[in-house]
Amino acid sequence: MEATLLSGFIELILPKLSSLAFAKYKLHRSIKDDIRFLEKELRMIHGAIDDQQLPTWKVDKGSVLSLSIEELREVAHHIEDCIDRFIYQAACEQDASLLRRVVRYPRDMQSRQRLATELHLLKKTTEEAHLRKERYSVFAGQSSPMPAEESAYSCSSDPRILDTDLVGIDIPRKELLEQLQEGQQKQLKVISIVGSGGSGKTVLAREVYNSDVGQRFSVRAWVSAADRSPRQVLVEILQELGRPVSDNSDVGSLAEDLREHLHKKRYFIVIDDMRTDNWSAMESAFTADNGVSSRVMVTTTVHSVANACSSENGYVHKVRRLGKKHSKQLFFKKACPKEYSGYMEPDSFRRKARSEPAAALKKCDGQPLAIVSMRQFFRKMGWPTRSSCQKLCRQLGRHLEKDETLERMQRVLTHSYASLKGHAPKTCLLYFGLFPSDRLVRRKSLMRRWLAEGFVLTESSSCENFDMLLDRNIIEPIDVGSNNEVKTCRTYGMMREFILHMSTSHNFNTLFCNGAVGRKYVRRLSLHPNTPRIGTSLDIDLSLVRSLTVFGEAGDANFDLHEYQLLRVLGLEECTDLGDDHLRHICNLLLLKYLGLGSAFTSLPKGIEKLKLLETLDLKRTKVEVLPIEVILLPSLIHLIGKFKISDKVKITSELQNFLLSGQCNLETLTGFVTDRSQGFPQILSHMNKLRKVKIWCERTASSTNLSDLELAIQKFIHDEKEETHESRSLSLHFDEHCSEDILNSLKEPCYLTSLKITSKLLELPQFVKALRDLRELCLSSTKLTAGLLAALTELRSLKYLKLIADHLEEFIIKDRAFPRLLRLCFVLQCPTLPKIEEGALPYLMSLQLICKDLVGLADMKIEHLRCLKEVTLDQKVTPETREAWEKAAKEHPNRPKVLLFKTIDPTESEHTDHSVDSEPEEHEIVEASVDLEEPEQVVDSQMLVNKGSGSYAMTKKRKYSAVQSSSNGEASSSFNDMGTARCLLVPIDPGL
């Protein structure tokens, strides 16, 4: 793994090294020769590591190899430092005036000479490192892969988990057994069980396979697909069934033999631990319509594999983590001697991880394999009489690497890491180690940080890496938005310990959370809450820090931006003690690409104009209301986030006009600006040609001139070009209660948006909305939504996500063939008036959310015609009779959709409350749970948009909800985000609390 990290880092710095040879730096030929030598040397090291990758787990890598990798890592770090220091000096030269350049010419020549000296020294160091490895490699034994029996052992269920250990399995086993039963359609059904490594997928499948229902099948087989080709899997199935197999048979002939053997037989075949999509190659072996209700069950850690296997007439079961009650029950069975079974007080687990076993269980995070491994580890260490739980937990990363009791857990984690294809996703995963364990990580902010760090080169590759981590269950989604787009995420317990140990031990991240750092040369520094302030015990070279993230207090007396010359990422969104004065030297951060500020900041310094490389400026949590015009002039700025206006005193200068007209403005996200008496943004907006996402607040104080300019700006933004673009384009409009909405009716076609949100007093649907091409997401918020407006919505043929927020909804009927593409529909109402749904309407609707506390029964809404329905969400305050009516309707539905309840909770109880200025979105939690309180629950933290203002429809309240699933089947909930769709969070909580 050390070699993989080094190879990834080399891949990262190679383009930077090559860039030094560009003509613009005017380097001497001898310097360029040294650059080319180092470039070739690093490429050879990179290629050698990739060609001779070590086995992914349990290898004896040897001390010589470890020391060699450590030495090469230091060389690579020094090369990057040398490059960045030179680029920083070049940026200083470029920013200086002509007079200043003349004065500084001798110093600039010295910097080039210093670069030449450093590169020559690095060249010599690289050669010495190579010779040293060759000199001592004779003493280093060859690494040997894990024995075959151990490899097989790592892929099967853990033999240490006995039948008496099984807890929390009754409800999921019951759900899967129901899927085994013969249905009305006598067809093959592929059941996929998906979950993170060590979550109990194989154990659950084994329970179903060995059950009375599972043994009723006339033909049965259990095979492992781990690291095996489709051919090998088919061969093993045929051998399990006693069929002869020819050595030269290909996949096609094997599939045909198996299909003939299974013809008209009712079979049950389990394919365990499928790590890649082998199903497409094997699918032909299993006839879909065999008339006897056969079953194939697949376990996997990869969502895309599960979806591929169960795409037609299938069922995907997402394994849930154990709740606190079952976690305690499993942990205490053998964690300590019986005479100490009552050692802890009964209520000790209610003290948020302060009690000793609670700290250990927090690390396990409801993962069965982790709990079993930890209890054996604790027993071995003599807890509670000889070892402190807190001490063991603090050193858990080191124990994971070295202690044989935790070996299987370590293998699972290492395989998850090693299975990531390429270096970029591994690097992106380690970046999670910067964040405290109780923090949710915002997806967009995270991906923008990856870009600023240079881990990825494009936004699309950043999305691909994030999706890969998500798909493989290495990180888990928390807040899931509209078209299933993840808003926030986190790493689960043991994976986080693995990431922390990997990233800190290899000097990828440095955490300042225990009062010391432990090394002088730091590249990424993260300050966690309740730690000593910067400067009190830090002995590091701050000039080499590339990323600084502060959670809590930083220490204002010692926070000097002069020292952070090479900083690329500055994350102060959750910093509590730094304010405007600390940004006075921000002009020194010439390489800065990402800047996020917190609630203590009220203004930006003029010196921000020198941040020519800044790509993201996040002011969402700040109190900055007036934006300096210098921010608009930043040539690399892509994302500008907050709620602000331009000062009345600022006029559109010739410099700004030239900047905009010449196409130098690269802004794509502007969320957002306020239109009032002040002028500025509406005029500027018309010249920002690369915008893709815009949010506008229109206040009642806005002048008629401003409104006219705003109309022209919006008209240009939504204008539909002739080339039929399909890129995303999002607009959010928030009208003050007394602000004129005539602007909406004056917009004309042709127009194009993919997402639209309007908060206003709407009596009818604006004409431009009807004319929008390819509108996929729509959210409307108004005091009253009329029948005419609602009927007009049914004509939007491309709409996939619709959210309606109102005090009152007039009666109307969703007629046959209405909303032909709608996937999710959400009503947030005060009065319980719901539309009637005719047969043939909403043919593809998956999610129906009815958030109305006064809802009575089914309210004449018939769901049996909604053939694709997977979930129904109700307000938590509905009566038991109403809940029972919906549960009954769900059970009678062919899909058996889930029934979820929203529950209001005090927002102060949440550690995830968003304190941003843009506070329209409500926060709520959805708890997905079984009726049986023994079962685990999952929290889904969403933001439901209800808008600000004095009108009743515009009331914004911070609330929390939880949704409890009834006994129906299905996937996790997803609601609607701030552009009209729900956002869901998955955080395990105790169902019994």
N, C-alpha and C positions, 0 to 999 in steps of 0.2 A: 504493500500500500504506500510505503514511503516513496518507492520508485515511481508509482503512478502519480503521486502528488508533484514530485520533481519534474516529471515529464510534462505534466499539465502547466506548470509554472514556466518551463522553458518555451512551450508553445505560445504562452502569453507574451513573453518579452521579445520573441524573435522579430515580429513586425516592427517593434519599437527600435530594435538594434538596426534593422535594415533602413529605417527612416533617417538615421543619422547620416547616411551616405548621400542624401538628397542635396542637390546643388544649393538650395536656399541656406544651408548652414555654412557653406564656404570653408570646408575643412581641407587640411593639407592631405596630399596623396598618401603619405605614410600612415596618417590616422585612418584613412579609408581602408588601407590594406589591413590594419589591425582589426577594424570592424568586420571586414569580410572573413578574416581568419576566425574570429570569435563566433561569427554567424555559422560558418561551416562546422566548427567544433560543436556548437550547441545542437545543430541539426543532427549530427552523428550521435550525440548522447541521447537525444530525443528518440531517434530511430532505433538505437540499440535497446533502450528501455522497452519500447513498444514491441520489438521483435522477441524479446526474452522476458515477457511478463511472467511474474511468479504465479504459482497457483494461488487461487483467491482466498484460501484459508489454510491454517495450520501448516506452515512451512518453517523450516529452520533456515532463516535468511543469512545467519552468520554475522559475526561482529565486523569483519572486514567490509562486507557489503554495506552494512548499516553506516559505518564510519565514512565509507566512500560516498554514499548518497548524501550524508550530512555535509561533507566537504563540498560536494558539487552544488548542493543547495545554497551554501554560503556564497560560492562563486557566482551563481545565477543572481542572487540577491544583490551582490555588489555590482554586477553588470547593470541591473535595473536601476540601482541608485545612481550610478554614473550617468546613465542615459537621462534619467529624470532631472538630475541637477543641471545637466547641460541644456535640456529643453527649457527648464525654468529660467536660466540665464538668457537664453535666446528670446524668450517671451518678454523679459525685462528690457532687452535691447529694442525689441520691436515696439514696445509701448512708450519708449522714451522719446523726447523731442530731439531735434537735430543738434541743438547745443549740448544737450545732455549726452548724446551719443559721442560727440567729439571729446567731451570731458572724460567720459568713461572708456574711451578707446583702449588705453593701456590696460585697464582692468579686464576688458573683454578679451584682449589678446592673452592675458594670463589665464583666463578660464579655458581657452582653447588649448593652451599649453598644458594645463592641468588635466584636461580631458585626454590628451595624447599620452601623458605620463600614466594616468590611471588605466587606460586601455592596454598599454604595453605591459603594465604590471599584472593585469587580469589575464592577458595572454600567457604570461609566464606562469601564473598560478594555475591556470587550466592545464598546461603541459605537466606541471609538477604533480597535480592531483591524479592525472592519468598514469604517470610513471609510478606513483606511490601505490596505486591500486594493483598495477601489474607486478610490482615488486613483492607484494604480500599476498597476492591471490593464491599462490601455491599452498598456503596454509589454510585457505578457506575451503571447507567442504562444499560439495554441490548441494543445492537445495533439492529436497525430495518432496514430491507431492504427497498428499494425504493418501494413506492406503485405501484400497478399494472398499474394504469393509467399513471404514470410517466414513467414506464419501456416501455410501449407501445409507449408513446410519443417520447422516445429517439430513437426508431427504425424507426419512420416514417419521412417523410420530414418535414422540419421546417415550421410551419404555419405562421411564421413571414415573410417568403419569399413570397411576392405577385407576381402576374403576371407582375406587373409594374417593379418589381425588376430584372426580367430576362434580363441578358445581355450576349452577346457572345454565345448564344445558337443556333443561326440560322443554322450555318454550321453543327455542330454535329447532330442537329435534322434532317436536310436534309439527312445526311448520313444514319441515322437510319431509316428514312422513306423509303429510297430506299431499305433497307433490308426487309422492310415489303411488298414491292410490289411482285406480283406473278412473279416467274421466269420461265425459260423454263422447269426446273425440278420441277414438282409439288410435292415437298417434304416438310416435316417439317424442319424448320430452327430454331436453338436455338441461340438467340442473347444475348451475355453477355456484360454487361457494368461494367467495373472494374476501380476502382480509390480509392484513400485514403479517409478516413472518412471525410465528410464535403465537398467533391469535387463537389457535385451536381448530383450524379448518380440518386438518386430517383427523383429529380426534372426533369431531362432530360427524364427519363422513363415515368413520369407522362405526360409530354408534348406530347410524342409520343403516349401514351395510349389514351389521350383525343383528339388527332388530327382527322381530317376528315378521313385520311387513317386508323387510328386505330379503328375508329368506324364502319368501313365497314365490319368487321368480324362479323359473325352471332353469335358466342359464345365468350364471354369475361369474364375475371375474374382477380382480383388483390388481391394478398395475401402477407402476410409478413412471412418470414422464420426465422426471428431473434430468436435465441435460441430455435428453435422448431425442433422436430424430423421429419423425413420423413412422419411418420403417421399423425402427427398433421397438416403438410402442405397439405397433400392429403385430409384430412377431411375438412379443410377450403376451398379448391378448390371446392369440391363437394357441400358444403353448399352454396358457392357463386353462384353455378350453379343451386341451388334449388333441389339438390338430397338428399334423406334421407340417413343417415349414422347410421350403427349399432354400439353400444358401444364396442362390442367385435370383431370388424373387424380388421384384421391385415393388414400390408402394402401390401401384395400380393393381398388380396381380394379387398382392396380399389383401387389399381392400375388397377385391372381388371374391376371394376365397372366404373372407370373414362374412361378407354380405350373404353369400349362399348358405353358409353354416347357420346364420342367425335367422334365416327366412322363416317367417310364421312362428318364431319362438319368442316367448316373453322373457327378455333378458334385462339384467341389471349389471352394468359395467361401471366401475369407478376408476377414473384416471387421475391419480394423485400428483399434485405439484407440477402442473403444466406451466412452464416458465415462458414459453413463446407460443405464437399462434400455430400450433401443429394441427389444429382442428380442420382448417381449410383443406389440408392434404389428406386427412383421414375421414372426412365427413361422408364420403361416398360409401364407406363400409357399413354405415348405419342408415337403413332405409327409413325415411321420415314417416311414411304411411304404411306401417306393417300390420295395422289392425289389431294389435294386442297390447297396446300401451306399454311399450318397453321404456326403459330409463337409462340414461348415461349421466353419471355425476362426475364433475370436474372440480378439483380444488386448485386455486391459483392465487398468487399475490398481485396479479396484474389485471386491472379493470378491463382493458381492451381485450385481453384474452377471454375473460368471462363473457363479455358482450358478444364476441365473435362466436363463441360456442353456443350461446343461448339466444341467438338473434331471432330465430323462428320457433314459435311455440315453446319457448324456453322459460326459465326462471332463474334469476340471479339473486342469491342470498348473500347480503353483506354481513359478515361476522361482526357482532358488537362486542365491545369490551365489557369486562365484568364490572358491576357496580361495587360500591364500597363494602356492602354487606358480604357479598360473595368473595371479594378480594381478601377481606379479613379472615373469612372462613377457610379459604384455601391456604393462606399464609400461615395461620396458627396451627394447622394440623400437625406439622412436624418442624416448625421453626425453632421450638424450644422444648426442653423436657416437660413431661406432663405436670410435674409438681409446680411449674411456673406458668401453667396455662391461664391462671387468673391474676397474673402479675400486673397487668395494666388495669386501670380503672375503667368501668363500663363506658363512661362518656369521653374517654381520652381521645377517641378518633374524631370527636366533634371539634377539636381544637386545631383545626387547619394545619396540619403538618408540624405541630410543635411536639407532639408526643413521638417517642422513638419509632414505633412500628409504622405510624402514619407517614413519617418521612420516607421510610423504605417503600411503602405502598405507593406513595406519590411518584417515586422513581419507576415503579412497575407499570403505573398508569392503566391498570385493569387488564394487562396482557398475561394470559395464563402461564406461558413458558417463563416469562420474567418472574412471576410470583413463585413458581416452583423452584426456579434456579436460586432466587434470593433466599427463600426459606432454608434451602440446603446449605447455602453459603453462610447464613447466620448461625445455623446449627453447628456447622463446622468451626466457626469462630467463637463458639461458646456463649452466644448471646442468650440471656441477658446478664449472666454473671461475670463474664470476662471481657466482653467488648462493648463499646458504645455504638449504638445504631447510627448516631449522627456522624461519628468519625468514619464508620464503614461507608456511609452514603457519600461523604465528601470525597472519598478516594475511590469511588466506584469505577470511574474510567480506567484507572490503573489496574484495579482488580479484574475488570473485564478482559484486559489484555493478558494477564499473567496467571490468574487463578483457574485451575482446571475444573472447579465446581461450576464456574460460569462459562465453561468452554462452549457448550452447545448454543447458549444465548449469543456468545461472541461470533460463532460461525454464522448464525442467522443474520446478524447485523452486518458482518463482513460481506456475506453474499449479496445482501441488498445493495451495499455500496459498490461492490465489484461488478454487479450486473448492469450498472449504468454504462451506456455505450459512449465512449469518448471521454475526454478530460473535462470538458466544459460543465456537464451536469454534476460531476463529482466536486468540482470547485464551487459551483453554485450551492450545492448541498452544505458544504462546510461553512458557508457564509451564515447559515442559520445559527451558528454558534455565537454570533455577536449579540443575540437577543436573549434577555432573561427568560427563564422557563415559563413564567406566568404571563408573558406578553404574546398577543396575537400579532402576526406579521402580515402587513398589508401587501397584497400581491403586486399592485402597480408600483408602489414605492420600492419594493424589493427588486423588481425587474429593472427599474431605472437605476438603482444602485449597482446592479450587475453590469449594466452598460457603462456607468461611470467608472467602475473599477477596471473595465476592459476584459471581463470574463467572457463576454459575448460582444459581437460587433454590430448586430442589428436587433431591432425590436422583435422581429419574427423568430430569430434564434433564441432570444430570451424567453418568449412564450413557449417554444418547443422544449426548452430545458425545464421550465416550470411544469409543463404538462407531463413530461417524463417522470419527474419526481412524484407527481400526484398519481399518475397512472399505476405506478409500481407500489403504491401505499407506503412510500417512504416518508412523505409528509401527508397530513390529513387536512381536508377542507373544513373550514369553520363557517365562514360567512359566504354562502353561495347565492349568486345573484341571478339576474334574468336568464337568459339562455344558458343556464348552468355554469356561468362564468364565476370562478372563485374570487371573492373579494379579500378574505383574510384566511390565513392558514396557520399551522403550527407543526412542530415535530412532536412525536409521542415520546414518553418517558425514557425508555432504554435507548432508543435511537438518538435522543438528544445527548445522553451520556457518552455514547459512541462518538458523536460529532464533536462534542466538547473536547474529548481526549485527543481525537485525531487532529483537530485544528490547532489546539494549544501546544501539543507536544511537538508539532512540526512547524511551529512559529508562523502559522497561517493567520490565526487570531490571537489576540492577547486580552484577557479579561482582568479588569481591576476590580475584584469583588471580595478579596480577603485581606486587603491592606498591603499587598505587595504584588509585583509583576514578575520578578525572577529573571528578567533578561534586559539587556540594555538596548538592543536593536529590535524595534517593534514596528510592524507594518500596519496592522489594524488594531486599534485600541477601542475597547468598549468599557465604559464605566457603569456599573450596576448600582441600584439603589442601596442606601445604608452602607456606603464604603467611604474610606478616608478621601478627602478632596485631592484634586490634582495638585501636585507640588509638595504634599506633606511627606510622602515616602517614595515618590517616583524618581528613579535614577535611570532614565532612558533618554535616547536621542530623539527629541520630538521632531526634528527636521526631517526624519525618515518616515514619519507616520503618514500613511496614505488614506486612512479612514479613521474618523473619530466619531463615536456615537455615545451620547450621554443619556442615561436614564436616572432621573433624580438630580442630585446636586453635583456640580462640576468643581466648584471652588473658584469664586470670582477673582480672588487676588492673584491667582497663578494661571489664569486662562489668557494667554498672550498669543494671538494669532500670528505674531511676527515669527514665532518659532516653527510653525507648521507649514514650511515652504512647499512641500511636495503633496499637500493634502488634495485629494480628489473628491472625497465624500465627507460632508460635515452634517451629521444628523443630530439636531438639537430639539426635535419635535417634543420630546418628553423631558427636556431639561427644565428644572424649576428655578434655578438661581442665576441664570445669565440673562442679560437684557441688552438694550440698545447700545450701551457704552462698550460692550464687549465686541461689537462689530466695527468699531472705528478703524481697525487695521485689516479689515476683510480684503482690502485692495491688494494685500500681500499674497493672497491665495490665487496666484495666476493660473494654476492647473486645476482649480476647483471645477467640478462638473455637476455635483449634486449638493444642494443646500436646502435643508429643512429646518424651520424655526418653530419655537414653542410659544406658549401663552404669555410669557414675560416680555416679548418683543412688540413694540408699538410703532416703530418706524424703521426705514432702511436708510443706510448712509449713501451719500452721493458717490462714494468710492466704489460702489458696486459696479459702476460702469466699466471698471478694469477687468472684470471677470469674463473675458472674451470666450472662454471655453465652457461657461456654465450652460448646462442643458436642462436642468430641473430646478425650479424655485418653488418650494412648497410653503405657503404662508397660511395654510388652512387653519392651523391651531393658533395663529397669532392674533393680535389686536391691530394689525396694520390695516388702516382704512384708506389711506392715500398712498398711491404708488408713484414713486419717482419716475419721471419720463425716461430716465437713463436705463431702466429695466427693459423697456420696449426696444431700446437700441442694442441690446446684447445680441450679437450675430448668431450665436450657437443655441440660444434659448429655444427649447421645444415645448416644455410643459410649465405653465404658469398657473398656480392653484391658490385660491383664497377667495376673499370677497372685498373688493376695493374699488376705488375710483381714482381719477386723475385730478390733481389740484386745480381749482378755479384759476389760479394764477398762471398756469402753464398754457402756452399757445403752441399751435402746430408750427414748429420751426422748419426752416428749409432743410436742416440736417435730418430731421425726422421724415420729411416728405421724400427726400432723396433716398433715405434708407428703405422706406416702404416701397417706393416706386421702382427701385432697382432690384427688387426681389430678394434683398438680403435677409428679410425677416423669415425665420424658420419656425415660428410658433405653430404648433398643431393643437395644443390644448390650452384653452383660456376659460377657466372655471373659477371665478367668473367676475363680472364687473357690475357696478351699480350705476344706473342712469337716473340722475336727479337734475338739479339746476346746473351742475358743473358740466362743462363740455369736454370732449376729448375722445373717450372710447368709441362712441358711435362713428365718429369721423375716421378714426384709426382703423376700426374693424373692417371697413370697406376695402382697405388695402392689404389686409393679411390674407394672402391667397392660399396658404397651406393649412389653414385651420380645419380641424376635423371634429372638434368638440368644443361647444360654447355654452356657457351658462350666463344668463342675464337677469338681474333684478331691476324692475322698473318701478320707481317710487312715485308717489303722487306729486312730489315737488318738481318732477321733470318738466322742463319747458317745452313749448310746442316745437321749437327749433330742434331740440334734442330728440323729441319723438319722431320728427320727420327724418332726421339723420339716422335714427335707430331703425326706422322702417326700411330705408335704403340699404343699410348694412345687413339687416336680416334677409332682405330680398336677394342681395348678392350672395349671401352665404348659402341659401337654400336653392339657388338657381340650378337648374338641371342642364348640365353641359350636353352637347350633342354626342360626345363620345360614349354615352351610356356607362358612366362610371359605376362601380359596385363597391367602392371602398366605404367604410363606415363613416357616417356623418351624423353627429348628435347635437340636438338643440334643446335647451331647458329654459323656459320663460316663466318668471315669477312676477305676476302683476300685483301691485299694492291694491288694497280694497277700493281705493278712490282713484286709482290710476286708469286712464282710458284704455280700453281694449280695442279701440277702433283700428289700431295698427294691425291686429290679426285679420280683420276683414279686408284690409287693403292689400294684403300679400297676394301675388298672382302666380299662376302657373306659366311655364313648366317649372316644377320644383322637385327637389330630391332630398330626402332624409331617411336614415335607417332607424333613428330613435328620436322621439319627441315627448317632452313633458310640458304641460301647461297648467299653471295654477292661476285661476281667474274665475270670475263670475260668468260662466258660459251658459247662454240660453240656447244656442245652436252651435253646431260644429262649424268652425271656420271653413270657408270654401277651399283654402289652400291645403288643408289637411286631407280633404277628399281627393285632391289632385296629386298628393305626394306619391312619387314612384318608389316602390320597394320599401315602404314603411313597415318595419318589423316590430318595434316596441313603441307603445303609447301609454302614457299615464295622464289622466285628466282629474283635476281636483276642483270642485265647485260646490257652492251651497246646495244647488239643486241641479240634477241632470234630467233633462226633459226627454219625453218619449221620442220626439223628433230627432234630437241629438243622438240618442241611443240607436235609433233605426239607421241613421246615417253611418254609424260605426260599422254596421254589418256589411257595408259595401266595400270596406277596406280589405281587399282580397289577399294582400301579402302579410297581414298582421299575424304575428306569432305570440306576442305577449301583451296583454291588456290589463290595466289596473284602473279602477274607477273609485274615487274617493268623494263622498258626498254626505250631506245630512239627510237628503231625501232623494229617492230614485223613483221616477214615475213608472207606472206599470207599462210593460211592453213585452212582446213575444219575440224570442229568438227563433226565426223561422227556418224551415228546411233549406239546407245549403248555405246558411249564413256562417260567417267566420270559417271558411274552408281550410285555413292553415293554422288557426289558433291552437297553441299548445298549452298556455297557462292563462287563466282568467281569475282576477282578484277583485272582490267588492269589499270596500271598507265603508260601512254605513251606520248611521244613527237609527234610522227607521227600517224595520224589517220587510221592506218591499223588494222582492227578487223577481227577475224575469222568468217567464215560462219558456221551456225549451221544447221545441217540436222535434219529432223524430227526423233524423237527417241533418240536424244542425250540429255544429261543433264536432265534426267527425273525428278529429285527431286530438281533442282536448285531453291532456294528461293530468293537469292540476287545477282544482277548483277551490278557491279560498273565499269563505263567506264570513267576514269579520264583522259580526253584528251581535251584540249581547242580547238583544230582544228577539232573536230569531225563534220562531215557533214551529216545531216539527220540521217537515221538509219544505214548508212554505210553497207547496204546489210545484216544487222543482223536481222533475223526474230525471234520474241519472241513469236509468237502465239503458237508455239509447246512446250514452256516451261510451262507446265500445273500447276506447283507449284510456279511460280514466284510471289513474293509479293512486290518487290521493285526494281527500277532501279535508279542508281545514276549517274549524269552527272557532268562534270566540269562546274563551274559557268560561264565561259567565252564562252561557246558555243553560237552560234547565236540564236536569237528568233525563226527562222525557224526550227532549229534543235530541240529546246525544244518543239515546237508545234508538230513536227513529232512524238517525243517520247510520248507526252501526248496523241496524237490521237491513237497511237499504244497501249498505256496502257488502254485507255477507251474501245478499241475494244477487249482487252484480257478478257477472262472469269473471271479472278480473279481481274481485275482492279487494278493492282499493283501501288504503289506510285511512283511518279517521284520526285527525290530529286536533288538539285543543290548544288555543293560545291562552296563556296565563299571565296576568299582570303581576309584576314584581317591582319592588322598590329599586330604582336605578342605582341608588347608593350602594347596593349590595354587589354590584358588578364591578369587576376590575377592568372591564373592557369598554367602559363608557367613553364615547368620543367627545372631547371637550372642544371641538373645533368651533370656529365662528359660524361656519355654515352648518347650523344645527337643525335644519329642518327634519332630517330623517329621525324617526323614532327608533329606538332600539328595543328589541324584544328577543326573548329566548324561546325556542321550541324544544320541548323535551320529547324525544321519540322513545316510547316505552311500551312494554307489554302490559296487559291488564294485571298480570302477576307481578307484585312488587318485588319479588325475588330477582326479577330480570333486570339487566342493566338499562340505564337510560342514557340518552345522548342529548346534549344541549345544542340547539341550533339558534345561533345569535344572529338576528336579522335586523334590518333597518327598514321600517315601513314609513313611507314618506307621507307626512301630513304637514301642510305648509304653514308658514308664519303669517301673522297679521292679526287684525282685530276682529275679523269676521269669524263666525262660528266654524266655517269650513277651514279656516286658516289657523286654527289653534295647534300649536306644536307642544307636545308634552313628551318628556323623556319617560318612556315606559319600558317594562320588560315583560315578555310573554314566555310561556313555555307551552309546548304542545305535546300532549300525551297520546301516543298511538294506541288504538284499540287492537284487537287481536287479528286484524286483517294483515294480509301480506303486502310486500312491496319494498321499494327502495326508499332512501332517505328523502326527506322533504326538501323542496326548494321553492322559495317564495319570490317576491318581487322586489327589485332594487330601486334605487333612487331615480331611475329612468323608467320606472313603471313595472318593475318585477321584484320578486322577493329575494332576500338574502338569508342564507341559512348557515348556522354554525354548528359544528360537531365537537362538543367538549364533554367527556364522560362526567356524570355526576351521580350521586347516590340516589336511587329511586325512593329509598325509604325516608329521606330527610324532608 
